[in-house]
Amino acid sequence: MNIRLEQPKDYREVEYLTREAFWNVYRPGCTEHYVLNQYRTNPDFIPELDFVMELDGRIIGHVMFSRAEIVLDNDCPIEGKILPAWTFGPISIHPDYKRKGYGLKLLSYAIEKAREMGIGILCMEGNIDFYKHAGFDLASKLNIHYHDMPRDEDVPFFLAQELIPGYWDNRKGTYCPPKGYFVADENPEAFETFDSTFPKKVKEFNEGQLPPFAEKAKILKQQGKSLEL
């Protein structure tokens, strides 16, 4: 197993890997491969933390990091200020190699490199049952609120980890994810054109997806209809 920086010659292979890893996971089809494609020229992208994992000469995993920010509450010592924060993702493991520990190895390696670069805090959206093994906990425990959720609500998918002790310093604030993560929703036609260059795959609703898609899957099942989009 080898972990190294992604190179331009890897781009298409990594985009294909990302598409395979996320297909029908959070929505019918996926958009993560387009997010990755567009992010490489985004000023928030951190090329020093853009890693691939190889096994027997084949790329089986990938993770990228980007800059974000936390808007501090007015009662914080530096009132009204924006504190630099960071996030990562998409993180992809090829379906043939999932649930074998490769994702945690890749992420742990990348997090250590981030710490060495002086990155103080990571915020991300994901499953606590997996990411707790990499040191993450609910961001609400650090008084970091998710930008489009009620401030008094524990958001089970919004996680955080202080990498450098004292960086967060018990502040309070609201996390603002990088705008580049929403590029597929903002440019649907460009996304569809990009996705059409990959092999055709069946898009399906399933009950493990994000709420609007999961609800649709439930209704289709009750009606005895096909889950295909």
N, C-alpha and C positions, 0 to 999 in steps of 0.2 A: 504494500500500500504506500502511496506517495501523495503528499499534499503540496501543491505549488501554485504560483500565481497563474491566473488565466492569461492566455496569449491570444492575439487576433486570430490565429489559425484555429483556435478552439471555439470561436463564437457560434458558428452554426451548430456544431455538435452539442454545445452547452444549451442552446436554445431548444434543440430537439429534446434533450434530456429533461429540461424544465417543463416542457409541454407534456411529456410522458408522466412526469412525477405528479403534476397537478390536475391532470385531465379528470373532469367530473368530480373533483374532490370538494370544492367550495361552491361550485356553480356548474351548470351544464357546459362542458368544454372547459376552457380556462383562459386567462389573460396574462399569466405570469411571464410567459416567454416573450411577450411583447413589451411588458414592463422592463424586463432585463435588456432587451434589444435597444430600447430608447434611453435607458439609464446610463449606458456607457458614455454618452455625450452630455450628461446632465452635470452641472457644476456641483451638485450634492454627492455625486458618486465618488467613492474612495478607492482608486485603483490599487492602492497598497494592501487593501483588504478584500480582494476579489480572487477567491481561491477555487481551484478544482481539486477533486480527489480522484486519483487513478488507481486501478487495480488490474494487474496483468496487462498494462498498456491501454486500458479502456477507461474513459472518464465515466465515473459512476456517481459523482456528487459535485455540487457547486454551492457556493454561498457568496453573497456580495453585501457590502455595508454602505450606508449613506448617512449624510448629515441631516439632523432634524433640530428641533428647538423646544424648549419649555418656557412658556410665558409665566413668570413668577407672579404670585399674588401680591396685592398692594401692601400687605402687612409684612412682607419679607424685608430683610435688612437692606437689600438693594431694590428698592421699590420700583415696580413697573418695568423691570429689566428682563431681557431675554437671556436665558442661560443656554449655551450650546449643549445639545444632546445628540445622540446617535442611535441608529437602528440598523437592523440587518434584514435581509430577505429580498427576493425569495431564496430559501435554502432548499435544495433539491437532492434527493437520492433516487437513483433509478429504481423503478418498482421491483426489479429482480433482486435488489440488495436491501430493501427496507426491512426494518425490525431485526437487524443483525448488528446494531451498534455503530454503524458507519456514520450516521447523522450526528450522533453525540461526539464521536471522535473528530469529525470535521469542524463542528461548532466550537468545541473546546479549544482546538488549535487556533481557530480564528479569533476567539475571544482573548486568548493569551496574547496574540499579536496586537490586538486592539489596545489592550492594557499597556503593552510596551510602547505603543505610540502615544500614550498619554490620554486616551479616551476615558472620560470619567464616569459616564453612565450610559446604559443601553436601555431603550424602551422598545417594545415590540408587541405584536399581536400573535397569539398562539395558544396552544393547549398546555395548561399548567402541568398536566400529568407527565408530559415529555420534558418540557423546558425546565422544570424544577431540578432535574438532574444536571443541568448546566448552570445552576445557581440562581435562576430567576424565581421571583415571587410576584404576587399581585401588586401592581403598581400603587394601588390605593393604600397599601401598608406604608408606602413612602410619601403619602399625600401628593401623589401625582395623578391628576385627573385626565381622563380621555376627552378629547375635544368636543365630541358630539353626544356625550352621555351626561345624565344628571350628576352633579358633583358629589352627592351623598350616596351614590350607588357603587357597590363593588362590581367592577366589570371583570368577569371571569376570564376573558380572553386577553386583557391588557396587562402586560407583565413588564417588570423592570429589574435591573440589577446595577448596583453601584460598583464600578470596577476599581476606582481609586478611592480608598477610605477618606471621607471628609469632603468629597467633591460636591455631593448634594447638600450636606450640612443641615439636614432636617428642615429644608425649605418646603414651601407649598407652591404648586403651580399646575398649569395645564399643558399637556403634551400636544404638539402640532406635528402630525406626520408629514413627511416630504410630499410635495405636490406631485412629484413624478410617479408616485404609486397609483395615481388615478388616470394615467394617460390613456388607457384603453377606453374608459368611460367618456373621456373628453373628446376622443377622436375615434369614434366607432368605425367609420368607414376605412380609415387608415389601418386600424387593427384588423378588420376583416380581410383587407387586401394582403396584409402580412401573413395572417394565419392561413390564407389560401395557398401559400407557397409550401405548406407542409402536407404530409399525407393525410387524406381524409379519415376522420374518426367520428364515431357516433356520439352525439351529445345527449346526455340523459339527466333527468332530475333524480335525486335520491334524498332520502330523509336525513342523511348526515351532512348535507350542505348548509349554507347560510340560510337564515330564517325564511326569506321569501321563496327560495327555491325548494327548501325542505317542505314548506307548507304546500307548495304545488305538487310535490311528489306524493304527499299524503292524500291529497284530493284525487289525484289520478289513480292511485292504488284503490281507493274506496270506490271509484267509478269503474274499476276494472279496465282502465285504458293503458296504453303504452306509455312508458316513462321517457321515451325518446322525444327530444325537442323537435 
